[in-house]
Amino acid sequence: QIGVLTAVGTQHLALFGSRENIMLTKKELIDSLPEDGTAIFNGDNEVCLKLAKKEKRKTVVYGTKISGVPNATRITGSNIKVGRDSLNFTLNIDGKTANVSSLLLGAHFVQNILGAAAVGRALGMSISEIARGVKKIHPIDRTMEPKKGPGGSLIIDDSWSTSADSFRSAIDWLAQVPTKGRKFVITPGIIELGRESRAVHKELGERMKNVVDGVLLTST
């Protein structure tokens, strides 16, 4: 009864062949909902936002910069503050606000939390219940997991799985976090990018150039 479309991007491009195919395949989730179902879209993703504007079912759009979906319920995050040990922002639902604090690191997690909040709201949870629930979320091992290294160094272990957007967020987080030592990233690289793999990895390498002292590549 509830479908959530979080993103349409380059992830799985090698499998589906084109972004158009990715969009059509992911849209099957929304199309399979009953007429009285709830379709939830990430409004910060350009393709998802376009699909939300065309949706006839009850629609919820979440994100940090939503515009142009007048008939949808809006769930937004603002005043985002990314710290060394926490993520804080203001959650806005139906004109009500709540301060949200999470142990998750990186600004990209705001979208994930907002998507979960949208589902919680569709199931009848209050904004205060949602805010309390967010505090209980713990990071997944090897997913943007910070570790202390020798000599005051800081290591980001992102070796489980990652997308280009979350990897960019990890680099941005490293850039603003002060440390006495060097900064390192552990990563398997971004998989399933198909023909865009070289360009995406080159762009990420340029992004890391003035932030990261070393990259450890792993296949596990």
C-alpha positions as MATLAB code, in Angstrom:
seq = 'QIGVLTAVGTQHLALFGSRENIMLTKKELIDSLPEDGTAIFNGDNEVCLKLAKKEKRKTVVYGTKISGVPNATRITGSNIKVGRDSLNFTLNIDGKTANVSSLLLGAHFVQNILGAAAVGRALGMSISEIARGVKKIHPIDRTMEPKKGPGGSLIIDDSWSTSADSFRSAIDWLAQVPTKGRKFVITPGIIELGRESRAVHKELGERMKNVVDGVLLTST';
ca = [
       0.000    0.000    0.000;
       3.030    2.299    0.378;
       5.780    2.665   -2.237;
       8.961    4.738   -1.849;
      11.074    5.872   -4.796;
      14.372    7.044   -3.288;
      16.430    7.782   -6.390;
      16.917    7.314  -10.095;
      20.575    7.778  -10.989;
      23.624    5.949  -12.283;
      23.511    3.076   -9.794;
      22.874   -0.241  -11.648;
      23.494    1.436  -15.023;
      25.591   -1.532  -16.129;
      22.631   -3.855  -15.542;
      19.826   -1.770  -17.070;
      21.765   -0.086  -19.882;
      20.329    3.437  -19.611;
      18.856    5.864  -17.090;
      15.564    5.669  -18.963;
      15.413    1.914  -18.312;
      16.276    2.459  -14.651;
      13.453    5.006  -14.347;
      10.890    2.787  -16.072;
      11.836   -0.229  -13.967;
      11.739    1.651  -10.663;
       8.444    3.274  -11.633;
       6.928   -0.220  -11.761;
       6.932   -0.122   -7.949;
       4.703    2.967   -7.930;
       2.495    1.684  -10.749;
       1.827   -1.528   -8.801;
       0.284    0.367   -5.875;
      -3.485    0.208   -5.406;
      -5.482    3.316   -6.275;
      -5.796    4.189   -2.581;
      -2.084    3.583   -1.968;
       0.520    6.179   -1.020;
       3.353    7.051   -3.405;
       6.404    8.576   -1.741;
       9.121   10.332   -3.773;
      12.517   11.862   -3.029;
      12.008   15.452   -4.129;
      15.753   16.136   -4.149;
      16.166   13.694   -7.030;
      15.299   15.356  -10.336;
      13.757   12.284  -11.950;
      11.763   11.319   -8.852;
      10.417   14.856   -8.640;
       9.213   14.713  -12.263;
       7.432   11.429  -11.560;
       5.845   12.892   -8.425;
       4.345   15.763  -10.434;
       2.566   13.251  -12.690;
       1.343   10.887   -9.976;
      -2.442   10.595   -9.472;
      -2.407    8.616   -6.213;
      -1.956   10.140   -2.786;
       1.544   11.582   -3.023;
       4.174   12.461   -0.440;
       7.378   14.255   -1.435;
      10.362   14.520    0.890;
      13.650   16.397    0.632;
      15.526   19.594    1.381;
      14.627   21.687   -1.682;
      11.185   20.611   -2.888;
       9.268   22.748   -5.367;
       6.452   22.441   -7.869;
       4.321   19.641   -6.390;
       1.305   21.568   -5.015;
      -0.948   18.557   -4.376;
       1.592   16.525   -2.420;
       2.267   16.312    1.291;
       5.705   17.806    1.910;
       8.202   16.433    4.434;
      11.342   18.522    4.549;
      14.631   18.876    6.384;
      16.282   22.228    7.052;
      19.026   23.787    9.209;
      21.252   20.780    8.533;
      24.359   20.585   10.705;
      26.904   17.828   10.127;
      29.226   17.276   13.066;
      32.069   14.891   13.781;
      29.849   12.562   15.806;
      26.279   13.443   14.853;
      23.853   14.800   12.303;
      21.254   17.401   13.322;
      18.462   19.095   11.396;
      14.915   20.430   11.654;
      12.173   18.069   10.520;
       9.082   19.717    9.007;
       5.812   17.773    8.559;
       2.386   19.312    7.913;
       3.477   22.662    9.331;
       4.900   21.105   12.508;
       8.611   21.012   13.304;
      10.913   18.928   15.475;
      14.639   18.973   16.121;
      16.189   15.712   14.979;
      19.526   14.272   16.082;
      21.140   11.150   14.635;
      24.346    9.166   15.045;
      24.498    8.788   11.267;
      27.238   10.832    9.608;
      27.033   12.777    6.370;
      24.428   15.121    4.914;
      23.136   12.484    2.474;
      21.605   10.587    5.408;
      19.075   13.424    5.792;
      17.327   12.151    2.650;
      17.222    8.610    4.041;
      15.782    9.798    7.351;
      13.183   11.952    5.586;
      12.116    8.983    3.465;
      11.673    6.874    6.593;
       9.797    9.756    8.233;
       7.438    9.871    5.251;
       6.618    6.196    5.696;
       6.173    6.666    9.442;
       3.796    9.558    8.844;
       1.804    7.512    6.317;
       1.433    4.834    9.014;
       0.076    7.361   11.499;
       3.158    8.216   13.560;
       3.404   11.702   15.052;
       6.359   13.965   14.355;
       7.578   13.552   17.948;
       7.451    9.753   17.641;
       9.461    9.957   14.439;
      12.075   12.249   16.022;
      12.483    9.851   18.964;
      12.862    6.933   16.589;
      15.626    8.636   14.608;
      17.752    8.891   17.759;
      17.767    5.095   17.981;
      19.271    4.567   14.528;
      22.860    3.306   14.574;
      25.305    3.309   11.659;
      25.795    0.072    9.751;
      29.275   -1.444   10.005;
      31.580   -0.450    7.137;
      29.107    2.136    5.849;
      30.809    5.517    6.266;
      32.144    4.231    9.574;
      34.779    6.527   11.154;
      37.776    4.884   12.806;
      40.722    6.301   14.675;
      44.071    5.485   13.119;
      47.663    5.853   14.345;
      49.118    9.307   14.834;
      45.730   10.962   15.203;
      44.652    9.926   11.704;
      41.004    9.503   10.709;
      39.808    6.608    8.565;
      36.431    6.362    6.848;
      35.516    2.719    6.238;
      33.019    2.716    3.366;
      33.880   -0.782    2.200;
      30.445   -2.399    2.459;
      28.611   -0.708   -0.389;
      28.236    2.823   -1.665;
      26.808    5.046   -4.366;
      28.423    8.050   -6.016;
      26.228   10.481   -4.052;
      26.970    8.908   -0.670;
      30.680    8.779   -1.514;
      30.629   12.491   -2.304;
      28.944   13.082    1.045;
      31.670   11.101    2.813;
      34.346   13.255    1.172;
      32.493   16.447    2.098;
      32.233   15.220    5.707;
      35.973   14.491    5.828;
      36.708   17.937    4.414;
      35.005   19.739    7.296;
      36.073   17.475   10.166;
      39.246   18.693   11.911;
      41.882   16.112   12.774;
      45.468   16.178   14.044;
      46.582   13.480   11.623;
      45.970   12.360    8.073;
      42.695   11.255    6.476;
      42.057    7.981    4.677;
      39.158    6.286    2.885;
      38.582    2.545    2.500;
      36.380    1.758   -0.494;
      35.680   -0.900   -3.131;
      34.867    1.887   -5.592;
      31.423    2.405   -7.107;
      30.033   -0.675   -8.838;
      27.555   -1.140  -11.686;
      28.166    2.249  -13.308;
      28.617    0.815  -16.793;
      30.002    3.234  -19.370;
      29.932    6.112  -16.850;
      32.320    4.352  -14.461;
      35.496    6.073  -15.678;
      33.991    9.579  -15.615;
      32.409    9.130  -12.168;
      35.579    7.722  -10.591;
      37.673   10.481  -12.159;
      35.322   13.086  -10.711;
      35.468   11.451   -7.258;
      39.251   11.317   -7.466;
      39.400   15.044   -8.210;
      37.038   15.667   -5.301;
      39.315   13.729   -2.928;
      42.527   15.329   -4.146;
      42.706   18.140   -1.593;
      40.871   16.301    1.196;
      42.122   12.728    1.487;
      45.722   11.684    2.110;
      45.233    8.115    0.964;
      42.708    5.675   -0.511;
      42.696    1.987    0.357;
      40.950   -0.096   -2.303;
      39.364   -3.381   -1.318;
      37.301   -6.069   -3.002;
      35.724   -7.421    0.212;
];
